[in-house]
Amino acid sequence: MIWKKTDMGVIHYVASQTGPWKSVVSEDTSISISELEELQTLGSIYFNDIRLKEDPVLKSDDYLRIHTQPRRFPIAEKIPVVFENDDLIVLDKPAGIPCHPTVDNQLENLICYFKTQTGLDIKLTHRLDVPTSGLIVFAKSKQAQGQFHKILQAREIEKIYLAEVEAPGITPGLYEHHMLKSEYAPKEIREFSSEQTVNCLMRVLENTTSKDKAQLKIQLMTGRTHQIRAQLNFLGFPILGDSLYREGNNKKPDQKIGLRCIYLKFSWNSELVEIKIDNS
């Protein structure tokens, strides 16, 4: 048996003996069988790089990756349906919940909660960050999912967000920056483009300032990961509540931040779909 545990609580385990996986791993790592069962149900264990669903008998050199400290998310008691047709369904995503299964948690997410509540198996078309709330589109079929992806790729959708920052905020207008290509957050913004960056465009439509807070209405024109959060931080006005960008740490990565998608407009099968919600 060879195993090691990282600072993030991930155990990398290579079997050196055969036997039922729970018994063998529990004996070698001192993790109780009940804890292993709970992690397996949550989707926090991988067997030879595939999420573990069955109960295999370990063979020599089988590899297990065990996330012993999986991120946990609150239960969504009721998920508002804002729009629905034969192909699509638009939900008002609560802050603090991922849209889809994460690498160490397959149960606590918008797709799974909605299926539990309605029985409908919806397909992801785009994403909102965990701490962001608001409008998000899901497809009811693979075909509709592919069709919506084409709309996104062609930038034939209008998205408007409300972002809360410290006063005075920034002046309305078009802002173009360049994001360093990276899988990791926080995302780095540069003023000039290079082979290592991707283009970021957003338009600030309005700035409503009240006392020490400014509410910005933003049209997102390129949908990069963390784009609005990263661009506003680069401009000196990170979003309120966003510890990742305001404080430079990720101690509370899933807490609600002052960012909400409030408007979507796109054409679907020759019909205009326009959806608005408030900022509650």
N, C-alpha and C positions, 0 to 999 in steps of 0.2 A: 504493500500500500504506500502510495505517495500522495501527500496532500499539503496544501498551504492555504492560509486565509489572508485575504488582502485587507487594507485599511477600511474598505467599504463593506466588509463583512461577507465577501464572496469567497467561498471555498472551492478550490480546484482540486478534484479528487481523481486519482487514477487507481483503479482496482488492482490488487495483487493476488486476490483470492476469489473463488467462485462462491455463489450463494445468493439468497434473496437480498435484493439491494438494500432494503431498509435495515435488516438485521446487520448486514456487513458494515454499512456506513455508520450506523448508530454505535456499533462496537468500536470502530476506528476513530470516530470524531467526538464521541460523547454527546452527540445530539440525540435527544430522545426520539423514539419511533413516532410518538404522537406529534411532536414538533415537525418531524419530517413529513408526516401525512398532511399537516396543515400547510406547510410550504408547497407541497405537491399540488394540493387543491388550489392554492392561490396562483400556481403557475410559476413558482420561483425556483424550480429545479429543472435542469437540462441534462438529458442523457445522450451522450455522443452528439452534442450540439443541437438536439431537438428537444422541445419542451416535453417533459416527462408526463405521460398520461397513463401508461400501463404500469405494471409491477414486474419489471424484468428480473431475470436471474443474472447477476453480474458474472462476466467472464474476465479473465486477466487482461489488463490494459483498457477495459471500458472506462470512459471518462464521464464524470459528473461535475456539473457546475451548479453550486448551491448558493442562492442568494439568501443569506441568513437574516438580512435586515432589509426586507423589501419595503419600498415606499407604499404607504397606505393612504387611502383617500376616503372622504366622507360618502355616505350613502345619499343618493339623489332620490328623495321621496316621490317627487312628481316632476316630470320633465315636460315643460310646455311645448305643444306643437303649434307653430306659428303659421305654417302653410303646408298644404299637402295636395298632390295630384296623383295620377296613376303611376308616375315614375319616381317622384322625388318627395322627400319630407324634410321640412326645415324646422329645426329645434332651437329653442332659446337655452343655450348651454349655461349651466351654473358655473361660477368661478370655483376653482379648487378641484376639478375633476378632469381627468384626461379624456380625450375624444375616443380613444381606442386602447387596446391592451398595451401595457408597457412591458419592458423586457423582464421585469420581475413581478408583475401583477397582471393576471389575465381577467380578473373578475370585476375590479372596481373601476369601471369606466363607463362612458356615456352609452356606447353600443350595447354593452352587456346589461346595464340597468334598464335601457329602453326595451330590450328583448324580454327581460323578466316581467316588465310592466304590461307589455302589449303582445308579446309573442312574435313580433316582427323582427326579422333578421336584416338590419339595414347595413348598407355598404358605405364606407368612408369615401368622400370625394375631395375634401380639403381639411385643414386643421385649424384649431385655435389653441394657443398655448394653455397649459393647465390653469394658470391664475387669471386668464382672460375669459370674459363672459360674452354672451350674445349669439347672433345668428350663425348657424352652421348648417350646411346642406348635406343630406345623406341620400343615397340612391336605394331604390327598392330591388334593383336587379344589377347584374354585372353589365348588361348592355347599357342601362341608364348611367351607371358609374363611368363607363368608357366615354359616353356621349358628353357627360358633364366635364370630364377631364379635358376634352377637346376645347370646350368653352374657356376653361381656365388657361390652357396653353396659348390660346389665341388672344387672351386678355379681353374677352368679350363679356366681362362682368364688372359691374361697379360695386365697390365695397366702401362703406363709410363707417368710421369708428369715432367714438368719443374717448378722448384721452385727458386725464386730469394730471396737471403738473403744477409746480409752484408758480406763483405770479412773478413776473408778468407774462410768462410763456413766450411764444415766438410769433412773429408777424405772419399773417396769411400769405400764401404764395407757394410756388413749386420748389421742392427741395430734392436735389439729386446728390446721392452719395454712392460709395462703393464699399461693399462688405467683403471682408477677407473670407475666402473659402475655408471652412472648418466645420467639423462635425460637432464641435464643442461650444458651449456657452460659458460666459457671455460672448456675443458676437462682436467682432472688431470692425469699426467703420473707418474708412479712409476718405480723404478729400478727392484723391485722384485715382483713376482706374489703372489696373495692371493685369497681367495674366493671372494673378492670384486673387482677383476680386470679381464680384458680380455686381451688376448695376442695381441700385435701389432708388425708386421714385415714389414720392408721396406728395400730395397737395394739401396744405392746410387751408381749409375753406373758411373757417371762422375761429376767432379767439374771444371767448367770453370770460372776462376777469371779474372775480368777486373776492374782495379782501385779499387773502394770501394765496388764493388758488385761481388757476386759469383752466378753463375747459376748452379743449381744442377739438374742432370737428375736422377729421382727416379723411381724405380720399386715398385709399391704398391703391397704388398703380402697379406695383410689382410685389408679389406675395412671398417675400423671403422670410425664412424662419427668424422670429424675433425682430422683424424689420422696424416696426414703429418704435418698439422699446429701445432698440440700438440707435436709431437715428436721433430720437429725442434726447437720449443720453449724450450723444456726440455733440448735439447743439447746446448742451448745458442744462437741459430740462428733463431729467429722467421722470418716468411716470411715478406718481405717488403710490407708495406701498410696494414698489418693486425693489426688493432688497438686492437682487442679483445685479442690477445696474446702478441703483442709487448708492448702495453701500459697498459694492464690489464683492459681495459674498453670496452664497447660496444656502444660507442656514434655514430660510423659510421659502423654498422654491415654489410652493403650491398655494401660498396665501393669496387672497384676492388682491388684485391690483386695479388701479384706476384706468382700465382699458376695456371697452365694450363695443362689439360690432352691432350697429343699430340699423343698417340699411344694406339691402342687396337688390340689384337689378340685373336681369339677364333675359335673353330670349330662349324659349324652350318650345320646340316644334312650332315655330312661327308665331308663338304667343308671347307677349311681354309679361314677365313675372317681376313684380315690384313689391318688396316686403320692407316694412318699417316697424320698429319697436321703440319704446321709450327707454330712458336710462335708469330704470328702477332696478 
